[in-house]
């Protein structure tokens, strides 16, 4: 899945969620630099171009918008 969040006046944090209710593999590929982020549990992963984060998407996580770029662009993968 590809996410493109347009620039906002302040960093808006989206609601926490899980992708599935069972343990599985996932990753997020960040396609641009911006002040947006992904929160996985209590850890924050900043949006850095070409960064890839691997994690279990059955853990609570959420994303955000950005304020210093026209948009925040990520690609999300779930695999088993």
Contact map, one row per residue, 1 for C-alpha under 8 A:
11100000000000000000000000000000000000000000000000000000000000000000000000111000
11110000000000000000000000000000000000000000000000000000000000000000000011110000
11111000000000000000000000000000000000000000000000000000000000000000000111110000
01111100000000000000000000000000000000000000000000000000000000000000001111000000
00111110000000000000000000000000000000000000000000000000000000001100001110000000
00011111000000000000000000000000000000000000000000000000000000001100011100000000
00001111100000000000000000000000000000000000000000000000000000001111111100000000
00000111111100000000000000000000000000000000000000000000000000001110000000000000
00000011111000000000000000000000000000000000000000000000000000000010000000000000
00000001111100000000000000000000000000000000000000000000000000001110000000000000
00000001111110000000000000000000001100000000000000000000000000011110000000000000
00000001011111000000000000000000000000000000000000000000000000011100000000000000
00000000001111100000000000000000000000000000000000000000000001111000000000000000
00000000000111110000000000000000000000000000000000000000000001111000000000000000
00000000000011111000000000000000000000000000000000000000000001100000000000000000
00000000000001111100000000000000000000000000000000000000000111000000000000000000
00000000000000111110000000000000000000000000000000000000000111000000000000000000
00000000000000011111100000000000000000000000000000000000111110000000000000000000
00000000000000001111100000000000000000000000000000000000110000000000000000000000
00000000000000000111111100000000000000000000000000000000110000000000000000000000
00000000000000000111111000000000000000000000000000000000010000000000000000000000
00000000000000000001111100000000000000000000000000000000010000000000000000000000
00000000000000000001111110000000000000000000000000000001110000000000000000000000
00000000000000000001011111000000000000000000000000000001110000000000000000000111
00000000000000000000001111100000000000000000000000000111100000000000000000000111
00000000000000000000000111110000000000000000000000000111100000000000000000011110
00000000000000000000000011111000000000000000000000011110000000000000000000011100
00000000000000000000000001111100000000000000000000011100000000000000000001111000
00000000000000000000000000111110000000000000000001111000000000000000000001110000
00000000000000000000000000011111100000000000001111110000000000000000000011100000
00000000000000000000000000001111100000000000000111100000000000000000000111100000
00000000000000000000000000000111110000000000001111000000000000000000000111000000
00000000000000000000000000000111111000000000001110000000000000000000100100000000
00000000000000000000000000000001111100000000011100000000000000000111100100000000
00000000001000000000000000000000111110000000011000000000000000000111100000000000
00000000001000000000000000000000011111000000011000000000000000111110000100000000
00000000000000000000000000000000001111100001111000000000000000111000000000000000
00000000000000000000000000000000000111110001111000000000000011110000000000000000
00000000000000000000000000000000000011111111100000000000000011100000000000000000
00000000000000000000000000000000000001111111100000000000001111000000000000000000
00000000000000000000000000000000000000111110000000000000001110000000000000000000
00000000000000000000000000000000000000111111000000000000000000000000000000000000
00000000000000000000000000000000000000111111100000000000000000000000000000000000
00000000000000000000000000000000000011110111110000000000000000000000000000000000
00000000000000000000000000000000000011110011111000001000000000000000000000000000
00000000000000000000000000000000011111000001111100000000000000000000000000000000
00000000000000000000000000000101111111000000111110100000000000000000000100000000
00000000000000000000000000000111110000000000011111100000000000000000000000000000
00000000000000000000000000000111100000000000001111100000000000000000000000000000
00000000000000000000000000001111000000000000000111110000000000000000000000000000
00000000000000000000000000001110000000000000001111111000000000000000000000000000
00000000000000000000000000111100000000000000000001111100000000000000000000000000
00000000000000000000000000111000000000000000100000111110000000000000000000000000
00000000000000000000000011110000000000000000000000011111000000000000000000000000
00000000000000000000000011100000000000000000000000001111100000000000000000000000
00000000000000000000001111000000000000000000000000000111111000000000000000000000
00000000000000000111001111000000000000000000000000000011111110000000000000000100
00000000000000000111111100000000000000000000000000000001111100000000000000000000
00000000000000000100000000000000000000011000000000000001111110000000000000000000
00000000000000011100000000000000000000011000000000000000111111000000000000000000
00000000000000011100000000000000000001111000000000000000101111100000000000000000
00000000000011111000000000000000000001110000000000000000000111110000000000000000
00000000000011100000000000000000000111100000000000000000000011111000000000000000
00000000001111000000000000000000000111000000000000000000000001111100000000000000
00001111011111000000000000000000000110000000000000000000000000111110001100000000
00001111011100000000000000000000011100000000000000000000000000011111101100000000
00000011111000000000000000000000011100000000000000000000000000001111110000000000
00000010000000000000000000000000011000000000000000000000000000000111110000000000
00000010000000000000000000000000111000000000000000000000000000000111111100000000
00000110000000000000000000000000000000000000000000000000000000000011111100000000
00011110000000000000000000000000000000000000000000000000000000001100111110000000
00111110000000000000000000000011110100000000001000000000000000001100111111000000
01111000000000000000000000000111000000000000000000000000000000000000001111100000
01110000000000000000000000011111000000000000000000000000000000000000000111110000
11100000000000000000000000011110000000000000000000000000000000000000000011111000
11100000000000000000000001111000000000000000000000000000000000000000000001111100
10000000000000000000000001110000000000000000000000000000000000000000000000111110
00000000000000000000000111100000000000000000000000000000100000000000000000011111
00000000000000000000000111000000000000000000000000000000000000000000000000001111
00000000000000000000000110000000000000000000000000000000000000000000000000000111
